[in-house]
């Protein structure tokens, strides 16, 4: 029996699994996820923070989904490395899993640039998953001020949700206005005013150069020299594709996985989809495009079908990634705004999707 392994269990990974199972009821599917949870609507995690929503309310499928669809789901398991020449992945617990085709949908993580001093402090957190929200929730009782570094969609959602907790919220953005390149100037101004009404202060054209604290975050220093005390620093910039397990392999990464129009990597039986793909011209604060979830779902489906066609020796029937990325809805929790379709952000979104990158 042929075996397809999927690394990642979010939009792209789950979509890949569903596409495979729809087209083949027998092929073996194994999904490996670093998270303990089954697939969930990642873009709604702020609801957990704001409304004390039970994380299970965000789950995409019934509890019995993996068993019903005959998917071997391995939650809470981290991939250490991939060995393409042996068609194998090695988990951190030393488990070896052999595959016939591999789909990498491991997403991306927020990071602090190495140029920033004190980046390893406790309380420096992304806003990408349920685990991040749980960590933030634990720190709220001992924090008076929360800083959000980056004014992308995730960062604004985090700030908006935290404003409900009677905390002092400050957004630090390197841009001149909020969601530059996604919203037009009038809509951006309206959103800025709404955040100000929620007592969220936005510091434009600023960056962080140092993080202070003995183990825990106590304060940040801006490039202007200003020091701001805070107990939580939420990151919404410098998102890096999760590809460490592919380092020093035959898979071309720079820093994300480079793929052809069929979402196939430089190794013929390894496919990729979602935020793990290479980004040609990354926007340091705006990785979560208005319809990025839909893009990842579509890519996952294509990667899943193409991995299956590869195993069926039907390479000539592979599906290519679409050329266009339609405008999407911008959701800031209970707000829904129209993104500006005329702006370059959608071309950047297409580039970020990984389609047709081999021409570079």
N, C-alpha and C positions, 0 to 999 in steps of 0.2 A: 504494500500500500504506500502510495506517495505521501510525503509529509511536507506541509507548509508551516513554517514557524513565523509568527508575527511578534515583533518587539514593540510593545505599546498597546494601550487599551482605551485610547480616547477616540476622537472623531475619525481620524484616518484609519487607525487600527481596527476599530469596530466595523467601520464601513467595508474594509477589506475582507474581514471575516464573513460578513453577511453576503458580500458579492460572491465569494468562493463557495459558500454553502448553497446559495441559490442555484449555482451552476453545476455543482457536484456534491452529491449527498454522501459520498464515500471517502473522499480524500481526507486524510488526517490533518487536523488543525490544532496547533498549540499556540496559545497567547501568553506571553510573558509580560508582566507589569510590575514596575517598581512600587506602585501604589497598592494599598491593601483593598481598595474599593473596586467594585465592578465599574464598567463604563458609566460616566455621568456627564451632565451638561456643564462643562467646565466654565462656560461664559456666564453662568448664573451663580457662581460661588459667593458673590457679594451678598446674595439673599440670605445665606447662612449667617453671615456676620450681622446684617441689618435686622433681620426678622427672626433670628434664632431658628431658622429653618432646619429641620432634620435632614442631614445629607442624603438620606435614602429617597427624599422627594425629588432629587435631581437624577436618580438612576435612569438610564435609558431603556432598560429592559427588565422584565420580571426576574425574580430571584432564580428561577429555574432555567433561564435562557441558555446558559452555557451547557448545561446537561442536556436540555432538549435538542440543541443544535449540534451536540456531540463535539464540543470544543473543549479541549483540555486547557483550562484556565489556571495560570500559576500567578496568583497575586502576591505582592510583597516580596518579589524575587528580582534581584538586580543582575543585569548582564555584565560580566567582567570583561569578556572579549569575544570576538568573532574570529573564527579561523576559516576563511573562505576556501582554502585549498583542501580542507577536510570536510567542508560543508557542515560545520559544527559551531555551536555557541557554547560558551562556558559561563555558568552562573557563579556568583561570588561564593556560593556554598559548595563549589566544585562540581556541581551537576553538569554533565555534558549532554547536550541535545543535538542530535544529527538531523539535518533537514535536506530536502530536495530543492526547495525554493525558500528564500527568506524575504520577508517584507519588514522594512525598518520604518516604524511610525512612532519613534520615541520622543517626538516633540522638541521643545527647547526650554531652557531655564534662564532666569534672570541672574545676572552676576554683577559684582562691583569690579570696575576696571582695576588692574594691578597697579595703576598709577595712584590710586586712592589709598592713603595710609589708614590702617585699622579696619580693613574690609572684612576681617573674620570675626567681628563682634557678634555676640548673641543678641538677637533682636533685629538683625538685618535680614529681611525676608522678601521673597518674591510674592506675587499674588497670582499664582498659576493653578493652584490645586487646593483640595480640601485640607490637606496637611498644613499648608500655609495659613489658611483661615483659622484652623485650630490653634496653631502657634501664636497667632496674633491675638486671639481671644484670651489665651492664658496670660498675655502680657498687659492687657488693657487695665486690669485693676491696679497695676503699679506704674502706669504711665499717665502723664498729664498732657504731653504733646506728642503727636505723631507726624512724621515727615514722610512725604511720598516723593521719591525721586523719579521724575518722568511724568509727563502729562498725556500719556496715551490713554486708550479706552480702559484698559485694566486699572491704571493708576487713578483715573477719575472715578471709576466705579468704587475703588477702595476708599478714596477720600470721601465720596458721597455717603458711603455706608458708615464710615467711621464718624462722620459728622453727627450721626444719630446717637452717638455714645457720650455726648457732652465732653468731647476732647477737643483740644486745640489742634487744628489740622493745617499743615502747610505743604503746598505742592511746590517743588523746585523743578523748574523747567528751563532747558537750554534754548527754547524757542522764544519768539517774540509774542506769540499768542497761542491760545489753546487749540489743539488738534489742527495745527497748521497743515494744509494739504489735504485735509479730509472735510472740514467744514468751511463754508465761505465766511467772510469776515463778520457779517451781521449775526449769523447763527453762533459763531464762536463767541462773540461778545455777549449774546443772550445767555449762553451756557456759563460763561465767566461770572455774569451777574447772579445767576442762580446759585452758583457755588459760594459766592460772597455772601449771599443771603443765608446760606447754611454755615456761615462763619468759617469758610475755607479760604485761607489766604494763598494767593498764587504769586510766586516770586519768579518773574520772567528773566530770561537771559542770564541765568545763574547755573552754577554747577557746584558739586561737592568735591572738596579736595582732601578732606580728612574726617575720620570718624573717631570720636573719643570715647573712652570708657575702659574700665578694668574688667574685661570679659564681656560685660553687658554694654550695650549702647547707652551713652549718657548725653552725647551732644554731637553735632556735626559742624564743620567749618566750610563756609562757602568760598568761592574764588574771590569774592569781594572782601574777604577777611572777616565777615560777620559769623559769629558763633551762635547756634541755636540749640538749646537743650531739648532732647527728645528721648523717649524710651523705646520707640519703635521706628525703624526706617524701612519703608516698603519700596521695593524696586520695581520700576516699570521701564527699564532701559537695559541696553547691553544684553539683549536676549541672545543666547548662544545655543545652536543646535546640539542636542544630546548625542554626540558621536564618539565619545571617548573610547568606547569599546571597539571602534573601528580603526583607531589609530594604528599606524604601522602595518596596515593590511593593503590588499590590492584595490580596495574601494577608494575612489577619488573623493576626498573631502576637502573643502576650502572656504569656510570652516564647515559648512553643511554638505550634505551628500549631493554630488553633481549627477544628474540623470539625463537621459535622452527624452525624446517626445513620448516614449512609452513608459516613462517613470522607472526605467531600468538603469541601474548604476553601471559603473565600469566593469563590474563582474556580472556575467550574463544571467545568473540565477538569483541575484539580489536586487530587489525593487525597494522603492522608498516613496513616502507620501507625507504631506503635512509640514509642520514647522521644522522638521529635521532637514528639509531640503536646503540646498545652497541658495543664498540671497545675493543677487548681483549688486544691488544698490540699497543696502539696508537703511531704514530710517530708525535712528537709535531710540526714539521714543514711541514709534507707532507700528509695532509689529502686529498688533491685533487689528487688522483691517475690518471694516464694518461687516464684511461677509466672509471672514477668514474661516469660520467654522464650516460654512457651506463649501468653501474651496477645499478644505481638508477632507470633508466627506466625499466629495467628487473624486479627488485624487486617490483616496483610499479604495474606492470602488474600482477605479481604473487599474490601480496597482494589483488589487486582488484578482481581477479578471485576467490581467496579463500574466501574472505569476502562474495561474492555472493553465492558461494557453501555452505557456512555456513548457509546463510539465506534460501537456498533451501533444507536444510537437506541432503546435499550431501558431508558430511565431508570426507567420504571414497574416494571421487574423488578429493580431494585437491591436488594441484601441489606443489612439493617440490622445494626448492631453489637449483640451480645447484651447483655442487661441485667445478667446476673449474672456474678460472677467467683468460681469455686469455690476453696476453699483449696488451696494447693499444698504440695509437699514443700520443706523447707528443707535445702539441701545446703551443708555446710561441709567441702569436700574429701571425706574418707572417712567423714564422718558424714552421717546422714540423720535429720532431726527433723521432727515434725509441727508445722505452723504452727497457731496458735490461731484457729479459724474464727469464734469469737464476737467477736473484736476488730474495731475500726473499720478496721484496715489494709486490709481487702478492699473496703470502701466507697471508701476513698481510692484503691485500685488501680483501681477502676471509673472514678472521676473522672479519674484520670491517663490512662486509655485514650482519652479524648477523646470518648467516646460521649455523645450528647445534650447537648452543651455549649451549644448555641445558645440554650437557654432562659435563660441567665444574662444 
